[in-house]
Amino acid sequence: MTKSKSYLEIVKNCDNFPYDQVAAFPFQEGEKEAWYQFLLPNDSRPHGYILPWVVKAMPWTSDFIISHDKPRTVQLADSSNGAHTAKTCNSALEKVVSNVIKAQTFKGFNDPSLEPFRIAGARDSIYVARSAASLFGITVRGIHMVVYTRTPDGMKIWVPRRAPTLFSFPNLLDSAVGGGIRADESPFEAMTHEAEEEASLTGNFLTENVRSCGALTYMSATDAPNGYEIGLMIPEVAYLYELEVPGDTILKPNDNEVGKYNLWDTTKVAEELKADQFKPSSAAVMVDFFIRHGIITSENDKDYLRIINHLHRSLPIAT
């Protein structure tokens, strides 16, 4: 019988990038496997960290200047000398990602239809393909929305199961609505379009009743279930929303990413969380929802503060 996970173990499964490796950012003397800082033009702040073997294998173009000195850096150059910085950088990133896809340099990076997203914290509108962000260790941004209803028997939560055909985390449970933030949209805009695409939620009821609930920050290390190379760093900011719906509201899939929606009480949701049936980031979102609604408290969980710390990790790069 599978051991039931604690809530701390659940959030650590999402925020699973080793803290001792972060201590080596930036380079410390004596560190054998120092990561490379990813730098944008005219900005000394690192926007990502790249593994040494990734730097060696990457099909770089002349737009990138690699320094193996301490601290190690990968500098994206601006060949326009400030005249068209964003356009020049976007073209350079598009080229190198295209090279990765054509050469199939890394596992999981072979999809030519890669959606761009804005690099968090960049001073210019610089974009990179979302699924390629882990190669550069760039912060990705996404949204999650928990949808729930109140019944005479207590709160019930809409929980979808991901479609079996999805590349990452097939068949696992998920947030009612979730997805990446496109290059040209705000978190709220991302929430509204994902709500329509995934759960058939539209109109004034959604926009007038949805509630913004802050954000989670965490760092994951890619592994086999994620479909990509193992050990890449993915810092993430997840903007949170929740929506209380009437009891007669039925969530229905509107795309091929959701298999079916389940309406479960909090006891059932907790059981599925502890049985490791949720996608890791969505599990963290649900734990945060439980904290907001007083289901997890300092009185009933000895790891309360540690759970909160893992849900709000300090990221070592620009956001």
N, C-alpha and C positions, 0 to 999 in steps of 0.2 A: 504494500500500500504506500502511495506517495505521501511523503511528509508534508503537512500543511505549513505553508510559509507564513512568517510574521509580516506585518506591514513594513517593518524596516527592511527585511529581505526583499520585499516587493519593490520598494523604491530604489534600493541599491542595485537591483537588476536593470533598472533604467539608467541611473546615475552610476555607471559601472566603470568609467575610465579611472584607472588607478591614481589615487591622490599622490602617491610617492613619485609618479612620473611628472605630474604637474609641477612638483617642487623643482624640477630641473629646467623649468622655463623662466627666464632665458637660460642659455648655456651656463653651466657651472663647471669650473675646472675639475678634471678627473672623470667627467661623465663620458663614457665610451660611446653611447648611442644617442648623442645629442640631436634633438629635432631641429629642423630648419624653420626659422621664422619666415612667414610669407608676408612680404611688404608691398604696399601700393605706392605709386609715385607721390613724392613730396609728403610722406607720412611715415614717421618713425615708429608708429604703433603697429605691432603685429596683428594681422587680420586672420592668421591661421598658423598652424604648425604642421610641418610635413615630415614624415618618417624618412630616415636616410635611404632606405632601399627604394622608396617611392621616388625620391629625387634622382636616384641613379637610373631607374627604369623609365622615368617619364620622357616622352618624346618632345622635349622642349624645342621652342623656336628661338630665334635671336631676340625676341621681345623680352626674354627672361634672363637675368644676370644672376648666376649662381656663385655664391661665395662660400668656400669651405673653411674659411677662417672663423675664429671665435669672436662673436657668436655667428653661427652659420645662418645664412639668409638666402632666400629666393626673392629677388627684387623684380617686380613687374615694371618694365621701363615705359616711359611715355615718349615715343618717337616724334610726337607732334610738338614737343617742348611747351606744353601748356595750351596750345591752340585748340586741340580737340581731345582732351585727356580721356573723357569717358568713352568716346567712340573708339579711340585707339586701344584702350585697355580691353574693351569688350571684344574687339576684333581679335586681339591677341589671345584672350582666354578661349574664345570660340575655336580658334585654330588649334590650340593645344588639346582641347577636349575632342575635337574632330580627329586629331592624330591618334588619340587614345582609342577611340571607337574603331577607326580603320585598322589599326594594328592589333586590336584586342589585347592591349598591353596588360590590363588588369581584369581580374574576374568580376563580372557583373556590369562592366562598363562597355556595353555593345549595342545600346539602343540609340539610333540616330535621332529619335524624336525627344530630345531632352529639353524640358521646359526651363527657361532661365529664371533666376530669382536674384534679387538685389543683395549684394554683399553687405551684411549688417555693419553699421558704423562707418562705412566708406564715405568720404567727403564728396565724392562725385557719384553719379548714378552708374555704378559698375556692376555688371551682372555676370553670373556664372551658372552653368547648368546645375540644377539642384542636386541631382544624384552624383555629380562629380565633386560636390563640396567636400566630401570626406577625404578625397585625395589631397586637398589643400588644407584640411583641418579648419575650414571656414564655418562660422556660425550659421546654422540654418534657422529659419523662422517658420512657425506653423501656428495653426489654431486648433483648438479642441472645444467642443460644446457638449455638455451633459444635458440631456432632456429627461425630465421627470414629471410625474403627476402625483397628486395626493388622492388617496382613496380612504374609505372608512377603515380599511385595514392598515393604513399607514402609507408612507412614501413608496412609490414604485418607479423604477428607472428603465428607460429604453436602452437596450444593449444590443448592438448588431454583431453578427458574426461575419468576419471578412470572407470574401469569396474564395473558393479553393484554387482559382486560377491566378490569383495575385502573385507577383514575383516575390514580395517580401511578406512574411508572417501570414501565409495563407491559413484560412480556417480558424484563426484566433479571434477572440472577442475584442471589441473596439469601443471607442467613444461613439456616441450617436452621430456626431458630425466631426470631421477632422480632415486636415490637409495642409499643404504648404501655401505660403503667401507668395503670390506671383509678383513678378518684378514691378508691375505697374499698379499694384493695389495696396490698400491699407489692411490691417488685421480685420477690421469690421467688414470691409468689402469681401475679404476672403471667406469670412464666416457666412455671409449671406449667400455667396455663390455655391459654397460647399453644402450648405443646408438644403439648397434647391436640388443640387446634383445628387446628393446621397440620400436625403430623407424626404424629399418632396415637400419641404417646408418653405413657404413663400409668403409674400404680402405683408400688409401692415401689422398683422399679429406678431410676426417674427420680429420685425424691426422695432416695434413699440414695446415688446415684452422681454426681449433677450437682455441679459444682464452681464456686463463685463465684470470679471472676477480676478483680475490681475494676471500674473504670468508665472510660469515655472522656468527655471534655468537649470540645466543639467548637462553632463558630458557622458556620451556613450562611446564604447569601443565596438566597432563592427565585428560581427561573428557570422558563423555559417548560416543561421536562420535568416539573417538579414540579406543574404544573397550576394554580399560583396567580399572583398578581401578582408581577412581577419586582422584586427588590431588597429584599424584606422580610427582617428579621433573625430567625433561628431559633437561639437558643442551645439546646444539648441536652446532657443527661446520659444516657449509655447504660450501663446496668448489664450486665456481661458474665458469661456462664456458658459452660461447656463440658462435654460429656458424651462419654465413650468408651463405645462400644457393642460387643457381640460381633459377629463377622464375619457371623453369620447374621441379624442384625437388618436389616430392610428398612423404610425410612421411606416412608410413604404419605400423600398429601394427605388431609386430613379436612375441608377447606373449599374455597371457590372462589377462594382467594387464591393457591394454588400450582398451577402447571401440571403440573410433574413434578419428581421428585428425581433427581439424578445422583450417582453415587459416583465421585469422581475422585482421582487421586493429586495430591500437592502441586505437581508440575511442571505438570500441566494447570490446576490452580487458579491458579497464578502466571501462566500464559499468558492466561487469561481476565481476570484482574485487570489485566494490562498492556495488554490489548486494550480496556479500558474497558467490559467487559460486565457489571459489577456495579452495583447501586444504590450511590450514593456512600457512604452511611453503612455499608452492609454491607461495602463494599470496605475501609473503614477498620477495621472489626471484624476482617476476615480478615488484614489487615496486622498488627494487634496480636497475633492468634493466631500468626502466623509469627514474631513477635519472641519471644513466650513460649516457643515450641518450638524456638528456635535456628535457624530457617530464615533469618531476617534477623538479621544481627549487625553489630557495629561493624567487624568485619574484612572483611565482604563488601559493605557499603554505606556509601559515604562520607558519606551524608546521615543516618546513623543517629540522631543526637541531634536533628536538625531534624524527622525523622519523629516521634519521641517527643513533641517539643514540640507538634506539631500535633494529636497524639492526646490531649493533656492540656492544653488551652488554659485559661488563667485567664479565667473568665467575669466580666463587669463588672456583674453583677446578683446579687441574693440567690438562693441555692440551698438 
